[in-house]
Amino acid sequence: MFGSDYGDYANSLTRTVDGGFLICGYTESIKENGTIRDILLIKTDAEGNLKWRMSYGGSNHEYGWFAWEREDGGYTIFGGILLFHESNDLYVAVTDVSGTVMTEKRFSGSIPLKDVLEQERYKYANGKPTRDGGCIIHTKTGLIKLSSLGDVEWQEDFSSLGDY
């Protein structure tokens, strides 16, 4: 129903205050270097009719894992960026009510490459909204607390404790 020519993939579905839905995932497109994946955010009304569709990304593979509505009516997107032959980054974006990015943050080297490729990312990176409109992100090695604007308020590294 909302698909692109090459494919759209949903990773989360969240009900919004207006009764509609927020769908977060990724979309594929063909560029000069081959297939590229970009984060996809779709907003519908209560009947599932498309209100808007936004994609976010660059020259790497970007994946949207989930998104939630904030108290101000905007949205927070949580995802990852697959960097070829390098580490992989966590991605957090704060948008306005129409999905336009107001601020975005990348956290380098936060996800093991094999976990992104095998799509086991929820096992190693997860985020949840907090009461103050921010979010807390759990990675394989620690916690990151972000403000409602995506700024790091604090972070803890538990890598010295070994695997759990």
C-alpha positions in Angstrom: 0.0 0.0 0.0 2.8 2.5 0.8 5.6 0.6 -1.0 8.4 2.1 -3.2 9.5 0.6 -6.5 12.1 -1.5 -4.8 10.7 -2.3 -1.4 9.7 -0.9 2.0 10.2 -2.8 5.2 8.5 -2.1 8.5 10.3 -2.9 11.8 7.8 -1.2 14.2 4.3 0.0 14.3 3.2 2.5 17.1 -0.2 4.0 17.8 -0.1 7.8 18.0 -2.2 10.2 20.2 -4.5 11.1 17.3 -5.4 7.4 16.8 -3.2 7.0 13.8 -0.1 5.0 13.3 3.6 5.6 13.0 5.5 3.0 10.9 9.3 2.9 11.1 11.6 0.8 9.0 13.6 1.2 5.8 13.2 1.6 2.1 15.4 0.3 -0.7 16.3 2.3 -3.8 18.8 1.8 -6.7 21.6 4.3 -6.9 24.8 4.4 -9.0 26.6 2.0 -6.6 23.8 -0.5 -6.3 21.0 -0.9 -3.7 20.9 1.6 -0.9 18.7 1.4 2.2 17.4 4.6 3.9 15.4 5.0 7.1 11.6 5.2 6.4 9.0 6.9 8.6 5.3 6.7 7.6 2.4 8.5 9.4 -1.2 7.4 8.9 -4.5 8.4 10.2 -6.7 6.2 12.3 -8.1 4.4 9.2 -4.6 3.7 7.9 -4.6 6.3 5.2 -1.2 7.9 4.4 -0.7 11.3 5.9 3.0 11.6 5.0 6.1 9.5 4.2 9.7 10.5 4.9 13.0 8.8 4.2 16.3 9.7 5.8 19.8 8.6 4.7 22.9 9.1 2.8 25.4 6.9 1.0 25.4 4.1 3.6 22.7 1.6 4.6 20.5 3.2 7.2 17.8 1.2 9.1 15.0 2.5 11.2 14.2 0.2 14.0 11.4 2.0 15.9 10.0 5.4 16.5 7.7 7.0 19.0 5.7 10.1 19.4 6.9 12.8 21.9 4.7 15.0 24.0 5.3 18.0 21.7 3.7 16.0 18.8 7.0 15.3 17.1 8.7 11.9 16.8 12.0 10.3 17.8 13.5 7.7 15.4 15.9 5.1 16.6 18.0 3.1 14.1 21.4 2.2 12.8 23.8 2.9 10.0 25.8 0.1 8.4 29.2 1.6 7.4 31.0 -0.6 4.9 34.3 -2.0 6.1 34.0 0.0 9.3 32.1 0.0 12.5 28.4 0.5 12.7 26.6 3.4 14.3 23.5 3.9 16.3 21.3 6.7 14.9 18.7 8.9 16.7 16.7 11.7 15.0 14.2 14.1 16.5 11.6 15.3 14.0 8.7 17.8 14.1 5.1 16.8 13.6 5.5 16.5 9.8 8.6 14.2 10.0 11.2 16.9 9.2 14.4 16.3 11.1 15.2 18.9 13.7 18.3 17.2 15.1 20.1 13.9 14.6 22.9 12.1 16.4 25.2 9.2 15.5 27.0 7.1 18.1 30.0 5.5 16.4 30.9 1.8 16.7 27.9 0.8 18.8 26.7 -2.2 17.0 28.7 -5.3 15.9 28.7 -5.7 12.1 27.5 -9.3 12.2 24.4 -8.3 14.2 23.3 -5.8 11.7 23.8 -8.2 8.8 21.9 -11.0 10.6 19.2 -8.5 11.8 19.7 -9.5 15.4 20.0 -5.8 16.3 17.3 -5.8 19.0 19.5 -8.2 21.0 22.3 -5.7 21.0 20.8 -2.3 20.8 17.4 -1.1 22.0 15.9 2.1 23.0 12.8 3.2 24.9 11.2 6.6 25.5 11.5 8.2 28.9 9.0 10.3 30.8 10.9 13.5 30.1 10.6 13.0 26.3 14.1 11.7 25.8 15.1 8.1 25.5 17.4 5.5 27.0 19.5 3.3 24.7 20.8 -0.1 25.7 23.7 -1.4 23.7 25.8 -4.5 24.1 28.3 -2.6 26.2 26.2 0.0 28.1 23.5 2.6 28.4 23.1 6.1 26.8 20.5 8.6 28.1 19.4 11.2 25.6 17.4 14.3 26.1 14.2 15.1 24.1 16.5 16.9 21.6 18.9 13.9 21.2 21.7 15.3 23.4 23.6 12.9 25.6 22.7 13.5 29.2 24.8 10.6 30.5 26.2 7.2 29.5 27.6 4.2 31.2 30.1 1.7 29.7 29.8 -1.8 31.2 32.3 -3.5 28.8 34.8 -4.0 31.6 32.3 -6.4 33.2 32.6 -8.9 30.3 29.8 -10.6 28.4 26.5 -11.0 30.0 
